[in-house]
């Protein structure tokens, strides 16, 4: 589970960076200055990634939610042990 979340997160990050690079390259081919093209690409990559990378985005979000629940359960268990509400196993 932890490994798949890490893999999905790395893939999503790489895909978003690649999306920025592709949009920048296309804009530069139309003779738009590099910094302007990069700025537009960074802004445009967010909505494009929501459409083009939806499946990967959903997997990352689900993995992060699952990881958050596991951490919350561990934290609650630790707090209960510190209060003395739960016996040590």
TORPA-4810 file (N, C-alpha, C, O; in nm, 3 decimals):
<nodes>
NODE_1_0.083_-0.119_0.000_0.000_0.000_0.000_0.087_0.125_0.000_0.068_0.215_-0.082_X
NODE_2_0.182_0.130_0.091_0.271_0.247_0.099_0.351_0.261_-0.030_0.371_0.372_-0.080_X
NODE_3_0.397_0.148_-0.085_0.476_0.151_-0.207_0.395_0.197_-0.327_0.446_0.270_-0.412_X
NODE_4_0.269_0.154_-0.334_0.187_0.195_-0.448_0.154_0.344_-0.441_0.147_0.411_-0.544_X
NODE_5_0.132_0.396_-0.321_0.108_0.540_-0.308_0.231_0.618_-0.351_0.220_0.718_-0.423_X
NODE_6_0.346_0.574_-0.308_0.471_0.642_-0.345_0.490_0.638_-0.497_0.526_0.739_-0.558_X
NODE_7_0.466_0.521_-0.556_0.480_0.507_-0.702_0.382_0.598_-0.775_0.419_0.667_-0.870_X
NODE_8_0.255_0.597_-0.732_0.154_0.680_-0.796_0.187_0.828_-0.782_0.167_0.905_-0.876_X
NODE_9_0.235_0.868_-0.667_0.271_1.008_-0.644_0.386_1.051_-0.733_0.385_1.162_-0.788_X
NODE_10_0.486_0.965_-0.748_0.600_0.996_-0.835_0.553_1.003_-0.980_0.592_1.094_-1.054_X
NODE_11_0.471_0.907_-1.022_0.419_0.908_-1.159_0.337_1.034_-1.187_0.349_1.094_-1.293_X
NODE_12_0.253_1.074_-1.092_0.170_1.192_-1.109_0.257_1.318_-1.120_0.231_1.405_-1.204_X
NODE_13_0.358_1.327_-1.036_0.448_1.443_-1.039_0.523_1.450_-1.172_0.532_1.556_-1.233_X
NODE_14_0.576_1.337_-1.215_0.648_1.333_-1.343_0.554_1.366_-1.459_0.593_1.438_-1.551_X
NODE_15_0.433_1.315_-1.455_0.337_1.344_-1.561_0.301_1.492_-1.565_0.286_1.550_-1.673_X
NODE_16_0.286_1.555_-1.448_0.254_1.698_-1.446_0.371_1.781_-1.499_0.350_1.877_-1.573_X
NODE_17_0.493_1.744_-1.462_0.610_1.816_-1.513_0.621_1.798_-1.664_0.651_1.893_-1.736_X
NODE_18_0.596_1.675_-1.712_0.599_1.650_-1.857_0.491_1.732_-1.928_0.514_1.782_-2.038_X
NODE_19_0.376_1.745_-1.866_0.268_1.825_-1.925_0.309_1.971_-1.938_0.282_2.034_-2.040_X
NODE_20_0.374_2.024_-1.835_0.424_2.162_-1.842_0.528_2.174_-1.953_0.527_2.271_-2.029_X
NODE_21_0.616_2.076_-1.963_0.719_2.081_-2.068_0.658_2.076_-2.208_0.702_2.150_-2.296_X
NODE_22_0.559_1.992_-2.228_0.496_1.980_-2.359_0.424_2.110_-2.396_0.438_2.160_-2.507_X
NODE_23_0.346_2.164_-2.302_0.275_2.289_-2.331_0.374_2.402_-2.358_0.353_2.483_-2.448_X
NODE_24_0.483_2.407_-2.281_0.586_2.509_-2.304_0.646_2.493_-2.443_0.664_2.592_-2.514_X
NODE_25_0.679_2.371_-2.481_0.740_2.346_-2.612_0.646_2.387_-2.725_0.689_2.446_-2.824_X
NODE_26_0.519_2.355_-2.711_0.422_2.392_-2.815_0.413_2.544_-2.826_0.411_2.598_-2.937_X
NODE_27_0.408_2.613_-2.715_0.399_2.759_-2.719_0.526_2.822_-2.776_0.518_2.921_-2.848_X
NODE_28_0.642_2.766_-2.744_0.768_2.819_-2.797_0.774_2.798_-2.948_0.830_2.881_-3.021_X
NODE_29_0.716_2.688_-2.997_0.712_2.665_-3.142_0.630_2.773_-3.213_0.651_2.799_-3.331_X
NODE_30_0.537_2.834_-3.142_0.458_2.943_-3.198_0.520_3.080_-3.171_0.453_3.182_-3.174_X
NODE_31_0.651_3.078_-3.145_0.731_3.201_-3.128_0.692_3.284_-3.005_0.706_3.406_-3.006_X
NODE_32_0.642_3.218_-2.902_0.614_3.287_-2.776_0.741_3.278_-2.692_0.802_3.171_-2.684_X
NODE_33_0.783_3.388_-2.629_0.905_3.385_-2.548_0.900_3.276_-2.441_0.794_3.244_-2.387_X
NODE_34_1.016_3.219_-2.413_1.025_3.103_-2.324_0.964_3.128_-2.187_0.886_3.046_-2.139_X
NODE_35_0.997_3.239_-2.124_0.944_3.264_-1.989_0.793_3.283_-1.989_0.723_3.239_-1.898_X
NODE_36_0.743_3.349_-2.091_0.597_3.366_-2.102_0.532_3.230_-2.127_0.429_3.198_-2.067_X
NODE_37_0.592_3.151_-2.215_0.539_3.018_-2.244_0.540_2.930_-2.119_0.446_2.856_-2.094_X
NODE_38_0.647_2.939_-2.042_0.656_2.861_-1.919_0.551_2.904_-1.818_0.489_2.820_-1.754_X
NODE_39_0.530_3.033_-1.804_0.429_3.083_-1.711_0.289_3.038_-1.752_0.210_2.995_-1.668_X
NODE_40_0.260_3.048_-1.880_0.129_3.004_-1.929_0.114_2.852_-1.911_0.007_2.804_-1.874_X
NODE_41_0.221_2.779_-1.936_0.216_2.633_-1.923_0.192_2.590_-1.779_0.118_2.495_-1.755_X
NODE_42_0.253_2.658_-1.685_0.233_2.624_-1.544_0.087_2.646_-1.505_0.028_2.564_-1.435_X
NODE_43_0.030_2.756_-1.551_-0.110_2.786_-1.520_-0.203_2.689_-1.593_-0.301_2.642_-1.535_X
NODE_44_-0.174_2.659_-1.718_-0.260_2.572_-1.798_-0.248_2.425_-1.758_-0.342_2.348_-1.780_X
NODE_45_-0.137_2.386_-1.701_-0.115_2.245_-1.668_-0.209_2.196_-1.558_-0.243_2.078_-1.555_X
NODE_46_-0.251_2.285_-1.469_-0.339_2.240_-1.361_-0.473_2.190_-1.414_-0.509_2.075_-1.386_X
NODE_47_-0.548_2.271_-1.489_-0.676_2.217_-1.538_-0.657_2.102_-1.638_-0.739_2.010_-1.643_X
NODE_48_-0.551_2.108_-1.717_-0.526_1.998_-1.810_-0.498_1.867_-1.736_-0.543_1.761_-1.777_X
NODE_49_-0.423_1.876_-1.627_-0.391_1.755_-1.551_-0.516_1.698_-1.484_-0.526_1.577_-1.467_X
NODE_50_-0.609_1.784_-1.447_-0.734_1.735_-1.387_-0.814_1.654_-1.489_-0.886_1.561_-1.451_X
NODE_51_-0.802_1.687_-1.615_-0.874_1.616_-1.721_-0.792_1.497_-1.772_-0.842_1.384_-1.779_X
NODE_52_-0.667_1.522_-1.806_-0.585_1.420_-1.870_-0.532_1.314_-1.773_-0.510_1.200_-1.812_X
NODE_53_-0.511_1.352_-1.648_-0.452_1.260_-1.550_-0.552_1.222_-1.441_-0.513_1.194_-1.328_X
NODE_54_-0.680_1.220_-1.475_-0.785_1.197_-1.376_-0.767_1.065_-1.302_-0.777_1.062_-1.179_X
NODE_55_-0.741_0.957_-1.372_-0.727_0.826_-1.307_-0.611_0.823_-1.208_-0.623_0.772_-1.097_X
NODE_56_-0.500_0.878_-1.250_-0.383_0.881_-1.162_-0.407_0.974_-1.043_-0.367_0.944_-0.931_X
NODE_57_-0.474_1.085_-1.069_-0.508_1.178_-0.961_-0.600_1.110_-0.860_-0.582_1.128_-0.739_X
NODE_58_-0.698_1.035_-0.906_-0.790_0.963_-0.817_-0.716_0.860_-0.733_-0.743_0.844_-0.614_X
NODE_59_-0.621_0.788_-0.795_-0.544_0.689_-0.719_-0.459_0.755_-0.611_-0.450_0.703_-0.500_X
NODE_60_-0.397_0.869_-0.645_-0.315_0.940_-0.546_-0.403_0.990_-0.431_-0.366_0.977_-0.315_X
NODE_61_-0.517_1.048_-0.464_-0.608_1.100_-0.361_-0.658_0.987_-0.271_-0.664_1.003_-0.149_X
NODE_62_-0.695_0.874_-0.331_-0.743_0.760_-0.251_-0.632_0.705_-0.162_-0.656_0.672_-0.046_X
NODE_63_-0.511_0.696_-0.214_-0.399_0.648_-0.134_-0.365_0.741_-0.020_-0.333_0.696_0.090_X
NODE_64_-0.373_0.871_-0.046_-0.344_0.967_0.061_-0.454_0.965_0.168_-0.424_0.979_0.286_X
NODE_65_-0.579_0.946_0.127_-0.689_0.937_0.224_-0.674_0.812_0.310_-0.695_0.816_0.431_X
NODE_66_-0.637_0.702_0.247_-0.617_0.578_0.320_-0.501_0.591_0.417_-0.509_0.547_0.532_X
NODE_67_-0.394_0.651_0.371_-0.277_0.673_0.458_-0.314_0.763_0.575_-0.269_0.741_0.687_X
NODE_68_-0.395_0.864_0.551_-0.440_0.954_0.657_-0.522_0.881_0.762_-0.509_0.908_0.881_X
NODE_69_-0.608_0.789_0.718_-0.689_0.712_0.813_-0.602_0.620_0.898_-0.625_0.606_1.018_X
NODE_70_-0.502_0.558_0.836_-0.411_0.471_0.912_-0.336_0.553_1.016_-0.323_0.512_1.132_X
NODE_71_-0.286_0.669_0.975_-0.212_0.754_1.069_-0.303_0.804_1.182_-0.260_0.812_1.297_X
NODE_72_-0.428_0.837_1.149_-0.523_0.883_1.250_-0.551_0.772_1.351_-0.557_0.798_1.472_X
NODE_73_-0.568_0.649_1.303_-0.593_0.536_1.392_-0.473_0.510_1.482_-0.489_0.484_1.601_X
NODE_74_-0.352_0.518_1.426_-0.231_0.499_1.507_-0.218_0.608_1.613_-0.180_0.580_1.727_X
NODE_75_-0.248_0.731_1.575_-0.241_0.843_1.669_-0.344_0.827_1.781_-0.313_0.852_1.898_X
NODE_76_-0.466_0.786_1.747_-0.569_0.765_1.848_-0.531_0.653_1.944_-0.554_0.663_2.064_X
NODE_77_-0.472_0.547_1.889_-0.428_0.436_1.973_-0.319_0.481_2.069_-0.321_0.445_2.186_X
NODE_78_-0.223_0.559_2.019_-0.116_0.609_2.103_-0.169_0.700_2.213_-0.127_0.691_2.329_X
NODE_79_-0.262_0.787_2.178_-0.320_0.876_2.279_-0.395_0.797_2.386_-0.388_0.831_2.504_X
NODE_80_-0.466_0.692_2.346_-0.536_0.608_2.442_-0.437_0.538_2.535_-0.461_0.526_2.655_X
NODE_81_-0.326_0.493_2.481_-0.224_0.429_2.564_-0.163_0.529_2.661_-0.138_0.496_2.777_X
NODE_82_-0.140_0.650_2.616_-0.082_0.751_2.704_-0.178_0.790_2.816_-0.134_0.822_2.927_X
NODE_83_-0.308_0.788_2.789_-0.407_0.817_2.892_-0.427_0.701_2.985_-0.480_0.717_3.095_X
NODE_84_-0.384_0.581_2.943_-0.402_0.463_3.023_-0.535_0.394_2.997_-0.576_0.307_3.074_X
NODE_85_-0.603_0.432_2.891_-0.733_0.374_2.858_-0.721_0.235_2.798_-0.816_0.157_2.801_X
NODE_86_-0.606_0.204_2.745_-0.588_0.079_2.673_-0.468_0.005_2.731_-0.364_0.065_2.758_X
NODE_87_-0.483_-0.127_2.751_-0.372_-0.205_2.804_-0.271_-0.231_2.693_-0.307_-0.243_2.576_X
NODE_88_-0.142_-0.240_2.732_-0.037_-0.272_2.634_-0.052_-0.416_2.589_-0.083_-0.504_2.669_X
NODE_89_-0.030_-0.440_2.464_-0.044_-0.577_2.410_0.085_-0.652_2.421_0.093_-0.768_2.380_X
</nodes>
